[in-house]
Amino acid sequence: MNLPLEGIKVIDATSNIAGPYGGAILADLGADVIKIETPAGDPSRSMAPLEGDRSAYFHIVNRNKEVETINLKSDSGKEKLSKLLEGADVFLTNFLPERLKSLGLVHEDLRKKFPKLIIGNLSSYGSQGPSQSWPGYDATVQARTGVMHVTGEADGEPVRTGVSVLDIGSGTWLAMGILAAIVKRNKTGLGTLVETSLYETGVMWVSYHLAAEKISGNPSVRSGSGHPTFSPYGIFQARDGILCIGVGNDSIFAKLATLIGRPELITDPDYIHNVDRVAHSHALKIEINSALISKDAAEWTQLLASSGVPADVVLPPEALFSDPQAQAMNMLLDYPDNESVIGKIPGLPIRFDGKRPAIRKSAPHRK
């Protein structure tokens, strides 16, 4: 298929997870992406589990890329990078301000030398403010922005989300900003500095909680698998396992109550409206669990979802390999690497005219 970014050349000097994921998105969209790796190697190569000189993370965030090993501190390395940038459209970094300066990669200087170059920088806390020079990982910034505070059970400790949402989210924002900058350059002929950070992503992710605190006057709390706004919402116990049910309005609640054989709940004064159900969510969960114990989780899921009640079985990620929906959507794509046991990895969650961009190249070995 003809991919949207064919002909766009990207020099990706990022490392670890967030920045490389942004580069992988651009690569999936058809850009020619050259990953710049230091002689010491990208730290993500050694993140468990390992497969030779590539880890699971490295495979995922560096697919569809080529690699060049360059010592950016040496004169020869700086000259080599400069030559690559002469023919590039995009340059991605995830360096702190001090490192950019020490490597001679200050954005203002690069833009003078390469006026058409689009520069994307992804950092931990952003390029301004008292924390701009702080290092940061997904978990530490989840802690700072409140994502961790609202994750976990109400009576438990704050918990890191099971997926690195700030890394993946920041990489997505980076790619989105680059796409917008390409559109802008098509109009003006000039490059743009695109910046994002784990911190900005975390702040964006807790938008609801910030607004809710102002409206309610109550501090943010952890709700486990549930939600402070809706009820019933979250994990429920069936005969053989658990499923997740989401009820977002009174009509859906009426369907749920009828389907589980408890129509009297519809007119119960404690459960008539969503605000009532939120106030009595604990008691309501007990009522629902007592009804769900009569069937297996998969049976309830089929009955509820097919009748308009959002519900699904709680499964581990590896269950996706046999999920008929993943197969129908062609979500898991062939990974073109006979040396790897991976076989398939999720493709970009975007389709063009019904087709998902293929994984054209596996993540590169070290050079």
HELIX and SHEET records of a PDB file:
HELIX    1   1 ALA A   18  ASP A   28  1                                  11    
HELIX    2   2 PRO A   43  SER A   46  5                                   4    
HELIX    3   3 ALA A   56  VAL A   61  1                                   6    
HELIX    4   4 ASP A   75  GLU A   86  1                                  12    
HELIX    5   5 PRO A   97  SER A  102  1                                   6    
HELIX    6   6 HIS A  107  LYS A  113  1                                   7    
HELIX    7   7 ASP A  138  THR A  145  1                                   8    
HELIX    8   8 VAL A  165  THR A  188  1                                  24    
HELIX    9   9 LEU A  198  TRP A  205  1                                   8    
HELIX   10  10 SER A  207  SER A  216  1                                  10    
HELIX   11  11 ASP A  250  LEU A  259  1                                  10    
HELIX   12  12 PRO A  263  THR A  267  5                                   5    
HELIX   13  13 ASN A  274  ALA A  279  1                                   6    
HELIX   14  14 SER A  281  LEU A  292  1                                  12    
HELIX   15  15 ALA A  297  SER A  306  1                                  10    
HELIX   16  16 PRO A  317  SER A  322  5                                   6    
HELIX   17  17 PRO A  324  ALA A  328  1                                   5    
SHEET    1   A 6 LYS A  65  THR A  69  0                                        
SHEET    2   A 6 ASP A  32  GLU A  37  1                                        
SHEET    3   A 6 LYS A   9  ASP A  12  1                                        
SHEET    4   A 6 VAL A  90  THR A  93  1                                        
SHEET    5   A 6 ILE A 118  SER A 123  1                                        
SHEET    6   A 6 LEU A 193  SER A 197  1                                        
SHEET    1   B 2 LEU A  50  GLU A  51  0                                        
SHEET    2   B 2 ARG A  54  SER A  55 -1                                        
SHEET    1   C 3 TYR A 233  GLN A 237  0                                        
SHEET    2   C 3 ILE A 242  GLY A 246 -1                                        
SHEET    3   C 3 ALA A 311  VAL A 313 -1                                        
SHEET    1   D 2 LEU A 332  ASP A 334  0                                        
SHEET    2   D 2 LYS A 344  PRO A 346 -1                                        
END                                                                             
